[in-house]
Amino acid sequence: MFDSGSSSYLEREKRRLTELYKLDLINTPNEESFDRITRLASRIFQVPISLITLLTEDKQWFKSCVGLTGSILEERSTEREAAFCQYVVLDGNPLVIEDTLEDHRFKHNRLVKEHQIRFYAGVPIITKQNNILGSLCIIDEKPRTISEDELNKLIDLSYWVKAEIELRSDIIERTMSEQSIRCLYEITSNKELSFEQKLKKLLSLGCERFQLSDGNVSRIMGDNYEVVQTTHSTEMINVGEIISLEQTCAWMVKERLTPVHISQSVPLHNQSMIREYVGAPIFVHEQFYGTFCFYDDHQQFRAISNSDIEFLQLMAQWVGNELERRIAKKKLKETQERFEQIANNIKEAFWIFDIQEKQLLYMSSAWQEISGRTGEEYNLDDTLWERSIHPDDREYTLERFMNIHERVEFDYRLTHTDGTIRWVRNRIVPIYNQKGHVYRIAGVAEDITDKKQNQDIMRKSDKLTAVGQLAASIAHEIRNPLTSIKGFMQLKDGYSYPYKELILSELLQMEEFVNEILILANAHLGTKREQNNIIDLLQEVLRTNEELSRMLNITFCIKCHASLSIPCDLNQVKLVFQNLISNAIESMPKGGMIHIEIGIDDERYLYIAVADEGVGISPERIPTLGEPFYSNKEKGSGLGLMISYRIIQNHKGKIFFTSELGKGTTVKILLPLE
């Protein structure tokens, strides 16, 4: 029929077997999709046996078989020499044998003798790659004829087999693509690998995907081809080698700027030959950079599919994007080095932040003096920046940082590593990329803590001095006549007259008020520190306000995590509690609940937190609370909170306010345990 030793036969057979084994059909279990076809063929042609055969190097293997019995059914295969379908595969045309005993090729065939095969009709199973894998055949134990119409029906059934194989091929191709893309993601997202290591692994992945032995990444400049990375150095090509572009296959990629697949012998610069080549262009900043390619000096006869080309382009695109990023990073580094000497020698801290990478690219040494932290620490912990901002300023500051579209300047507080609160003034400008999008921001940070403190001290000192002088004057002018009046009212113990008790009570209250405002004149006036139980003091204040809170439908919820006595002035601390409870009640005209919590803070302080559900205080007013003549109430004087601040300060304690309009205010007091 033909010379089975010819080169054309050997090449065709190699392509056929390559595709057959790639499809993974040999030695697989029965599949209903194929058995359904052979059962239908057996019924249509009224024959006992119908087979789907696949021809390997030495065997005829039955992917589906209807009507076989005995050992041949168990083995599901025969030797190739006895296979009828080998003639179908070799010739590529349908084969019909009406009587095997009348055909010299088959009358002595083992299968004819042992299994009484007298009739055979088989048609080739041809793939999209034009390879004949085997046949769909019908067999009878008696001679018979087959009409042209019947033969066409058998051919139609073979197309069904072909469709099932193509479906299987598509599934295999899809699975392979999914595995390749998963590996691509794992490699490119691995932060522990360098760019060169990632390239090496991508080249190995491509060799496995395309079943080609070698691959490399090149940079093409003019007529020069430079090898950037390769799977391994060989006689054909080495890393760093520069050769003429014309002596490579890459000139076609440069010319077309699209992926190229070559399946023919191409001589190289060193007289070696490439017999299979596939390469895709790499673009950097939309300019042709080089190639990402794979090749083999042995012809594989492997069909490069569309999904293969798409995967190759995906790898080339990643290389281009990564090169863009590296080039940009290199340029930025050069710019940083130029500015670093200047930035590190000024008092203000200069910094640059990459929004896309969420990475601090540069921070001058002055920032460490402001915050106690280095730029490297912020890059190692991406939550450190947010956590270092003062809680009261956090939301406002982050919002300003995340929405920068023009030059801005604002102040905020952060916590230094030594525990102190620092005021920082940031002047920030956005940096735009070529597409007009903000991708980096740069700024100058200045420590303005001393300025802020001096301003506050001067402002509060002036007010407190004035109030202290006024308080001393009031106390002097009121206390003396008040003492005289009180003395005359008590002159005769036994003498009774109308409203005596009420008048004495009011005089006593006025005297207590005078004592309170004297605190403003002299911080240490009348301070008697004795051990007092905070719970008892608080309960006494609540009993005083019990009737008013009931009238306003206000309830109290107390959570006590500690019951301790601390050194304090009984009357002064009661006054602070009274002021806080009164303010909370007055902020809740529609009623509600006041939450009071007592516990230990940092093992050094007892804290008392009073939280109401009232109207709240605007953020800009909170810093001014406790200042003279400033009140959040419409008719208030601000003296209550001012006196409370002075008392807590006198007790070496602290007082904090947090509030939200419409939701309420929380006041937290810290009093030292010792």
VOGU-3710 file (C-alpha; in Angstrom, 3 decimals, decimal comma):
1> mfdsgsssyl> 0,000/0,000/0,000  2,850/2,399/0,982  6,348/2,279/2,371  5,889/2,081/6,122  9,533/3,044/6,585  9,213/6,338/4,743  9,785/9,634/6,577  6,280/10,867/5,772  4,728/7,791/7,398  6,913/8,063/10,484
11> erekrrltel> 6,119/11,745/10,943  2,397/11,150/10,471  2,445/8,216/12,894  4,320/10,277/15,489  1,777/13,096/15,263  -1,070/10,593/15,513  0,309/8,819/18,568  1,187/12,145/20,259  -2,413/13,315/20,022  -3,813/9,900/20,943
21> ykldlintpn> -1,865/9,733/24,216  -2,546/13,388/24,976  -6,298/12,658/24,849  -5,847/10,030/27,588  -8,233/7,508/26,003  -6,107/4,353/26,240  -6,696/2,002/29,208  -9,626/4,048/30,511  -12,900/2,618/31,900  -16,075/2,233/29,865
31> eesfdritrl> -17,854/5,522/29,244  -21,560/5,712/28,518  -21,070/8,490/25,958  -19,097/6,093/23,728  -21,044/2,905/24,559  -24,262/4,631/23,492  -22,831/4,980/19,960  -21,787/1,336/19,581  -25,144/0,087/20,901  -26,921/2,288/18,373
41> asrifqvpis> -24,686/1,026/15,531  -25,408/-2,578/16,518  -29,163/-1,933/16,369  -29,114/0,081/13,147  -27,100/-2,481/11,167  -28,465/-5,577/12,940  -24,970/-6,899/13,747  -23,841/-8,711/16,907  -20,595/-6,741/17,327  -19,857/-3,017/17,182
51> litlltedkq> -16,516/-1,487/18,274  -14,694/1,828/18,730  -11,035/0,937/18,274  -7,886/2,947/18,953  -4,560/1,936/17,416  -1,327/2,296/19,450  2,199/1,245/18,456  1,551/-2,433/19,190  -2,111/-2,838/20,099  -5,657/-2,378/18,985
61> wfkscvgltg> -7,511/-1,140/22,063  -11,320/-1,103/22,369  -12,644/2,123/23,854  -16,156/0,700/23,484  -17,267/-2,812/22,541  -20,686/-4,369/22,067  -21,003/-8,123/21,499  -17,502/-9,255/22,545  -17,207/-12,200/24,932  -14,556/-14,252/26,660
71> sileerster> -10,909/-13,280/27,022  -10,981/-10,649/24,310  -13,674/-8,774/26,283  -11,624/-9,028/29,479  -8,472/-7,721/27,827  -10,315/-5,181/25,645  -7,460/-5,317/23,162  -5,655/-7,410/20,533  -2,216/-7,280/19,007  -1,867/-4,689/16,247
81> eaafcqyvvl> -0,937/-7,277/13,604  -4,385/-8,915/13,896  -6,328/-5,635/13,876  -8,577/-4,974/10,898  -8,662/-1,261/11,803  -4,942/-0,816/11,130  -5,815/-0,783/7,435  -8,398/1,935/8,046  -5,836/3,998/9,965  -3,109/3,534/7,370
91> dgnplviedt> -5,300/4,123/4,333  -7,553/6,787/5,856  -10,667/5,500/4,049  -13,614/3,276/4,996  -12,883/-0,445/4,737  -15,605/-3,027/3,889  -14,928/-6,795/3,827  -18,054/-8,693/2,808  -16,470/-12,130/3,382  -13,152/-12,417/5,189
101> ledhrfkhnr> -12,549/-15,961/3,841  -12,572/-14,576/0,328  -9,971/-11,848/1,154  -6,339/-13,021/1,147  -5,423/-10,376/3,774  -7,749/-11,798/6,395  -8,589/-15,430/5,683  -5,665/-16,574/7,836  -6,169/-13,882/10,506  -6,274/-15,235/14,046
111> lvkehqirfy> -9,445/-13,327/14,879  -11,222/-14,766/11,839  -10,411/-18,291/12,899  -10,983/-17,936/16,648  -14,001/-15,615/16,634  -15,599/-16,583/13,262  -15,474/-13,017/11,901  -16,864/-13,126/8,329  -18,020/-9,521/7,778  -16,270/-6,232/8,683
121> agvpiitkqn> -17,054/-2,604/7,908  -14,989/0,180/9,495  -14,692/3,940/9,021  -11,838/6,149/10,301  -12,125/8,391/13,358  -10,402/11,614/12,260  -9,608/14,506/14,669  -9,494/18,244/13,977  -5,733/17,904/13,647  -6,322/15,428/10,783
131> nilgslciid> -4,957/12,475/12,774  -6,670/9,069/12,485  -6,916/7,579/15,963  -8,771/4,364/15,094  -12,095/3,279/13,684  -15,792/2,776/14,301  -16,620/-0,676/12,978  -19,401/-3,276/12,785  -18,732/-7,060/12,657  -20,890/-10,068/11,785
141> ekprtisede> -20,293/-13,817/11,979  -21,741/-14,346/8,513  -21,002/-12,764/5,142  -23,125/-9,796/4,137  -23,176/-6,713/2,002  -23,530/-3,036/2,931  -25,175/-0,386/0,799  -23,760/3,057/0,147  -26,523/4,569/2,272  -25,666/2,260/5,148
151> lnklidlsyw> -21,981/3,108/4,836  -22,822/6,817/5,002  -24,801/6,173/8,179  -21,742/4,479/9,680  -19,638/7,497/8,666  -22,177/9,803/10,335  -21,846/7,777/13,535  -18,059/8,183/13,340  -18,595/11,968/13,379  -20,470/11,453/16,630
161> vkaeielrsd> -17,455/9,626/18,034  -15,254/12,475/16,797  -17,509/15,017/18,583  -17,243/13,093/21,863  -13,454/12,999/21,537  -13,337/16,730/20,768  -15,487/17,398/23,826  -13,074/15,355/25,890  -10,177/17,271/24,317  -11,804/20,594/25,201
171> iiertmseqs> -12,246/19,487/28,811  -8,587/18,435/28,999  -7,527/21,727/27,398  -9,657/23,724/29,844  -8,324/21,789/32,818  -4,759/22,304/31,637  -5,410/26,038/31,167  -6,882/26,333/34,666  -3,897/24,530/36,156  -1,478/26,725/34,195
181> irclyeitsn> -3,210/29,949/35,264  -3,254/28,773/38,880  0,487/28,087/38,700  1,030/31,462/37,009  -0,768/33,233/39,850  1,132/31,296/42,529  4,454/32,202/40,933  3,781/35,887/40,235  2,169/36,544/43,636  4,967/34,885/45,629
191> kelsfeqklk> 6,636/37,773/47,449  9,569/35,604/48,516  10,760/35,142/44,908  12,853/37,712/43,070  11,930/38,884/39,573  14,659/36,682/38,067  13,435/33,627/39,996  9,865/34,259/38,854  11,019/34,471/35,226  12,844/31,167/35,618
201> kllslgcerf> 9,768/29,458/37,016  7,506/30,956/34,322  9,828/29,597/31,637  9,686/26,138/33,220  5,891/26,393/33,406  5,731/27,326/29,698  8,000/24,448/28,681  5,700/22,060/30,508  2,566/23,618/29,009  3,820/23,728/25,409
211> qlsdgnvsri> 5,853/20,501/25,646  8,942/22,287/24,339  12,403/21,822/25,804  13,672/25,412/26,134  12,494/28,972/26,561  13,898/32,443/27,082  13,059/36,082/27,634  14,805/38,545/25,350  15,344/42,267/25,024  15,552/43,527/21,449
221> mgdnyevvqt> 17,319/46,815/20,748  17,622/47,625/17,084  19,113/44,573/15,376  20,498/43,095/18,606  18,887/40,221/20,497  19,914/40,055/24,179  19,016/37,042/26,313  17,586/38,277/29,638  16,647/34,891/31,120  16,527/31,285/29,932
231> thsteminvg> 15,442/27,921/31,295  19,079/26,797/31,292  22,219/27,765/29,430  22,839/25,540/26,431  24,972/25,428/23,346  22,118/27,191/21,573  21,838/30,254/23,846  23,171/31,749/27,115  21,981/34,456/29,542  23,525/37,816/28,677
241> eiisleqtca> 24,446/36,744/25,181  23,848/39,292/22,421  23,322/38,004/18,890  22,000/39,327/15,628  18,214/39,531/15,497  18,202/38,120/11,957  19,726/34,875/13,260  16,749/34,234/15,544  13,042/33,569/15,069  12,225/36,715/17,067
251> wmvkerltpv> 12,522/38,998/14,033  9,077/37,765/12,935  7,601/38,651/16,344  9,117/42,148/16,130  7,825/42,566/12,601  4,265/41,380/13,314  4,001/42,454/16,991  1,772/39,407/17,524  2,421/35,832/18,720  4,247/33,618/16,170
261> hisqsvplhn> 4,247/29,800/15,876  6,731/28,042/13,599  6,663/24,280/12,933  9,538/23,959/10,508  13,309/23,833/10,653  14,942/27,242/11,173  18,756/27,617/11,315  20,199/29,612/14,222  23,319/31,714/14,645  25,443/28,759/15,790
271> qsmireyvga> 24,411/26,405/12,970  21,950/24,617/15,278  18,345/24,156/14,220  15,011/25,041/15,797  12,212/22,787/14,602  9,394/24,123/16,799  9,047/27,747/18,013  6,336/29,840/19,663  6,906/33,403/20,861  4,947/36,476/21,947
281> pifvheqfyg> 5,942/40,166/22,110  6,631/41,955/25,415  5,491/45,577/25,642  6,809/48,060/28,210  5,022/51,413/28,412  3,235/50,444/25,179  6,581/50,089/23,372  7,994/46,812/21,975  10,596/45,512/24,426  11,431/41,922/23,446
291> tfcfyddhqq> 10,028/38,392/23,296  8,839/35,625/25,580  9,404/32,422/23,610  9,759/28,621/23,691  11,463/26,296/21,240  12,804/22,785/20,623  15,400/21,320/18,308  13,151/18,266/17,849  9,897/18,536/15,972  7,044/17,713/18,355
301> fraisnsdie> 4,077/17,872/15,964  2,145/19,415/18,810  -0,747/21,632/17,796  -0,547/25,025/19,549  -4,138/25,911/20,451  -5,745/29,312/20,927  -5,690/28,806/24,690  -1,938/28,129/24,469  -1,416/31,430/22,643  -3,606/33,271/25,166
311> flqlmaqwvg> -1,603/31,800/28,046  1,677/32,801/26,351  0,367/36,349/25,913  -0,698/36,412/29,564  2,825/35,516/30,689  4,353/38,080/28,312  1,951/40,733/29,597  2,946/40,038/33,205  6,632/40,360/32,281  5,921/43,705/30,601
321> nelerriakk> 3,925/44,996/33,576  6,600/43,885/36,001  9,320/45,560/33,938  7,266/48,762/33,923  6,988/48,589/37,677  10,714/47,919/38,104  11,664/50,764/35,786  9,348/53,141/37,611  10,718/51,972/40,940  14,284/52,481/39,737
331> klketqerfe> 13,521/56,010/38,558  11,799/56,779/41,830  14,791/55,451/43,755  17,098/57,733/41,799  14,809/60,663/42,546  14,683/59,724/46,213  18,465/59,600/46,405  18,685/63,093/44,932  16,276/64,471/47,519  17,414/62,347/50,448
341> qiannikeaf> 20,366/64,480/51,422  18,223/67,616/51,409  15,269/65,938/53,160  17,401/64,426/55,912  18,942/67,772/56,767  15,776/69,746/57,392  13,690/69,731/60,549  10,476/68,784/58,745  9,887/65,170/57,713  9,604/64,613/53,948
351> wifdiqekql> 7,740/61,485/52,768  6,350/59,788/49,626  3,568/57,173/49,674  2,516/54,862/46,799  -1,300/54,542/46,864  -1,464/51,587/44,460  1,183/49,528/46,265  0,074/50,844/49,680  3,730/51,303/50,524  5,772/54,092/52,048
361> lymssawqei> 8,441/54,720/49,413  10,446/57,230/51,390  10,480/58,874/54,810  13,232/61,230/55,955  14,959/60,693/59,289  13,159/63,657/60,869  9,996/61,553/61,083  11,601/59,246/63,643  12,043/62,215/65,961  8,375/63,153/65,533
371> sgrtgeeynl> 6,839/59,668/65,948  9,589/57,441/67,299  9,091/55,115/64,305  10,954/54,548/61,040  9,533/54,210/57,540  10,561/50,530/57,508  8,370/49,853/60,549  5,334/51,279/58,753  5,978/49,099/55,695  6,345/45,976/57,824
381> ddtlwersih> 3,026/46,643/59,610  0,397/48,314/57,410  -1,854/48,902/60,453  0,790/50,803/62,453  0,067/54,158/60,825  -3,657/54,022/61,602  -3,048/52,823/65,157  -0,554/55,594/65,888  -3,083/58,350/65,082  -4,933/59,703/68,120
391> pddreytler> -8,367/57,974/68,308  -10,199/61,317/68,326  -8,437/62,405/65,110  -8,289/59,018/63,351  -11,399/59,155/61,181  -10,821/62,770/60,154  -7,134/62,217/59,364  -7,606/59,014/57,349  -10,393/60,631/55,349  -8,103/63,534/54,450
401> fmnihervef> -5,297/61,184/53,433  -7,505/58,946/51,265  -9,200/61,763/49,333  -6,376/64,000/48,203  -6,930/65,611/44,805  -5,235/68,933/45,429  -2,731/70,507/47,804  -3,980/70,325/51,419  -2,729/71,286/54,869  -4,170/70,017/58,152
411> dyrlthtdgt> -3,217/69,212/61,760  -3,738/66,021/63,727  -2,406/64,213/66,774  -0,432/60,972/66,959  0,983/58,886/69,773  4,781/58,834/70,059  6,453/55,557/71,052  7,302/57,162/74,407  3,563/57,584/75,084  3,393/61,330/74,562
421> irwvrnrivp> 0,863/62,966/72,235  2,387/64,956/69,392  0,664/67,482/67,164  1,663/67,140/63,501  0,988/69,542/60,637  0,987/67,839/57,212  1,287/69,685/53,918  0,430/67,187/51,166  0,414/67,314/47,354  -0,931/64,601/44,981
431> iynqkghvyr> 1,275/63,053/42,256  -0,466/62,086/39,011  0,450/59,331/36,538  0,342/59,622/32,743  -3,378/58,823/32,733  -4,154/61,677/35,085  -4,859/59,480/38,131  -3,413/60,092/41,586  -1,073/57,187/42,271  1,264/58,711/44,845
441> iagvaeditd> 1,169/61,459/47,444  4,073/63,409/48,882  4,164/65,606/51,897  6,067/67,473/54,577  5,232/66,761/58,230  6,110/69,242/60,973  5,968/68,735/64,735  3,879/71,649/66,069  3,330/70,225/69,563  5,209/73,039/71,294
451> kkqnqdimrk> 3,339/75,687/69,309  -0,017/74,131/70,152  0,824/73,721/73,821  2,156/77,268/74,114  -0,953/78,625/72,451  -3,239/76,613/74,756  -1,208/77,470/77,825  -1,216/81,158/77,032  -4,906/81,206/76,241  -5,977/79,162/79,259
461> sdkltavgql> -3,516/80,891/81,574  -4,890/84,297/80,674  -8,439/83,131/81,284  -7,629/81,281/84,503  -5,675/84,236/85,860  -8,600/86,519/85,200  -11,059/84,036/86,692  -8,797/83,435/89,698  -8,590/87,113/90,418  -12,321/87,466/89,973
471> aasiaheirn> -12,945/84,430/92,201  -10,714/85,805/94,955  -12,509/89,164/94,765  -15,939/87,534/94,843  -14,973/85,310/97,740  -13,647/88,285/99,726  -16,621/90,533/99,015  -19,242/87,864/99,676  -17,719/85,735/102,387  -17,393/88,403/105,087
481> pltsikgfmq> -21,004/89,690/104,992  -22,205/86,117/104,507  -20,426/85,085/107,687  -21,970/87,980/109,612  -25,480/87,186/108,388  -25,059/83,519/109,235  -23,710/84,392/112,669  -26,648/86,672/113,550  -29,096/84,037/112,294  -27,558/81,526/114,710
491> lkdgysypyk> -27,098/83,989/117,585  -29,937/82,606/119,662  -30,328/78,859/119,408  -33,648/78,830/121,130  -35,174/81,735/119,223  -37,535/80,627/116,511  -39,003/82,645/113,646  -40,485/81,828/110,217  -38,281/80,225/107,528  -35,265/80,128/109,846
501> elilsellqm> -34,185/76,634/108,680  -34,722/77,502/105,014  -32,677/80,689/105,302  -29,840/78,876/107,101  -29,916/76,163/104,418  -29,641/78,707/101,627  -26,853/80,554/103,431  -24,975/77,271/103,815  -25,370/76,574/100,082  -24,040/80,054/99,258
511> eefvneilil> -21,071/79,421/101,544  -20,346/76,148/99,784  -20,480/77,923/96,409  -18,007/80,508/97,654  -15,708/77,687/98,757  -16,027/76,163/95,295  -15,043/79,267/93,420  -12,141/79,750/95,838  -10,710/76,609/94,279  -10,209/78,643/91,098
521> anahlgtkre> -8,287/81,277/93,017  -6,128/78,772/94,901  -5,865/75,240/93,551  -4,883/73,785/96,907  -7,405/75,624/99,040  -9,271/73,346/101,401  -7,932/70,084/99,969  -8,078/67,322/102,593  -7,086/63,955/101,129  -8,462/60,975/102,989
531> qnniidllqe> -9,332/57,437/101,959  -12,859/57,467/100,544  -14,897/54,780/98,834  -15,796/55,979/95,342  -18,937/53,833/95,185  -20,268/55,452/98,368  -19,577/58,944/97,011  -21,285/58,131/93,732  -24,345/56,599/95,436  -24,718/59,707/97,585
541> vlrtneelsr> -24,708/61,949/94,483  -27,243/59,715/92,725  -29,594/59,895/95,745  -29,362/63,684/95,580  -30,485/63,607/91,925  -33,004/60,800/92,366  -36,153/62,969/92,350  -35,075/65,052/89,313  -34,082/62,015/87,272  -37,416/60,323/88,067
551> mlnitfcikc> -39,320/63,375/86,869  -37,373/63,382/83,570  -37,740/59,595/83,095  -33,982/59,028/83,397  -32,539/55,769/84,742  -28,999/54,788/85,736  -27,033/51,664/84,788  -23,938/51,086/86,940  -21,193/48,573/86,101  -18,552/48,270/88,778
561> haslsipcdl> -15,388/46,308/88,010  -13,621/47,471/91,169  -14,598/48,670/94,625  -11,692/50,671/95,985  -10,957/53,506/98,330  -8,619/56,191/97,037  -7,052/59,255/98,654  -9,217/62,241/97,742  -11,051/65,244/99,083  -14,562/63,995/99,839
571> nqvklvfqnl> -16,426/67,242/99,112  -14,412/68,154/96,010  -14,814/64,730/94,329  -18,523/64,760/95,198  -18,726/68,149/93,520  -17,124/66,742/90,350  -19,582/63,836/90,313  -22,474/66,218/90,884  -21,396/68,416/87,963  -21,047/65,445/85,612
581> isnaiesmpk> -24,371/63,856/86,609  -26,176/67,215/86,368  -24,740/67,848/82,897  -25,769/64,349/81,773  -29,329/64,837/83,074  -29,674/68,257/81,484  -28,516/66,885/78,093  -31,412/64,365/78,085  -34,688/66,377/78,157  -36,557/63,427/76,610
591> ggmihieigi> -35,276/60,924/79,143  -33,077/57,868/78,626  -30,351/55,994/80,435  -27,068/57,183/81,949  -24,349/54,486/81,975  -21,764/54,665/84,741  -18,743/52,358/84,743  -15,981/52,036/87,356  -12,781/50,036/86,933  -8,980/49,969/86,927
601> dderylyiav> -6,959/51,578/84,125  -3,300/50,655/83,537  -3,018/49,396/87,155  -2,341/52,995/88,245  -5,689/54,709/87,993  -9,265/54,201/89,023  -11,513/55,273/86,168  -15,101/56,526/86,360  -16,901/56,800/82,982  -20,257/58,600/82,722
611> adegvgispe> -22,041/58,139/79,355  -25,347/59,797/78,530  -27,717/59,464/75,560  -28,176/63,183/75,134  -27,742/65,759/72,401  -23,960/65,398/72,237  -21,193/67,958/71,657  -19,702/68,951/68,311  -16,030/67,921/67,818  -14,745/71,478/67,547
621> riptlgepfy> -16,203/72,368/70,976  -14,642/69,498/72,921  -11,119/71,034/73,183  -12,603/74,195/74,785  -14,533/72,383/77,520  -13,387/73,408/80,982  -12,234/76,832/79,871  -13,451/79,899/81,749  -16,778/81,352/80,602  -17,265/78,622/78,013
631> snkekgsglg> -20,330/76,388/78,235  -22,153/74,008/75,929  -25,433/75,142/77,539  -27,408/78,086/76,271  -27,349/79,926/79,639  -24,346/78,235/81,257  -21,250/79,986/82,623  -18,851/77,071/82,260  -17,795/77,350/85,923  -18,960/73,819/86,783
641> lmisyriiqn> -16,667/72,057/84,323  -13,885/74,550/84,962  -13,998/73,792/88,690  -14,178/70,039/87,915  -11,084/70,281/85,725  -9,221/72,125/88,491  -10,245/69,574/91,140  -9,181/66,602/88,998  -5,935/68,376/88,143  -5,341/69,048/91,830
651> hkgkifftse> -5,794/65,322/92,486  -3,142/64,479/89,836  -5,843/62,915/87,692  -7,079/63,283/84,119  -10,406/63,953/82,466  -11,404/63,106/78,881  -14,465/63,867/76,745  -15,742/61,949/73,706  -19,016/62,823/72,040  -21,140/62,436/68,921
661> lgkgttvkil> -23,932/64,778/68,013  -27,357/63,228/68,485  -25,961/60,142/70,237  -24,505/61,341/73,525  -21,361/62,204/75,473  -18,937/60,104/77,525  -16,782/61,641/80,270  -13,927/59,526/81,626  -12,116/60,506/84,813  -8,827/58,951/85,926
671> lple> -7,873/59,248/89,616  -4,560/57,821/90,885  -4,818/54,807/93,173  -2,008/56,144/95,352
//
